[in-house]
Amino acid sequence: MLRLFLLFIGGDRMAIVTVYVTLIIAGRRTLTQVPASIRTQVEADLVAMGVEVK
């Protein structure tokens, strides 16, 4: 968990966005559970992949 936090703070947001996109596709998370700071990026990636965003 600490590593994930340090990765997020370190600026590598793309990796975190990819993790959340994967979790949403797998049904383990919803868009509302994504931190607000990256929610727009996650939603854009989902739309680009043709995933319905609710």
Sequence and secondary structure as in RCSB ss.txt:
>XXXX:A:sequence
MLRLFLLFIGGDRMAIVTVYVTLIIAGRRTLTQVPASIRTQVEADLVAMGVEVK
>XXXX:A:secstr
 HHHHHHHHTT HHHHHHHHHHHHHTTS  GGGS HHHHHHHHHHHHHTT    
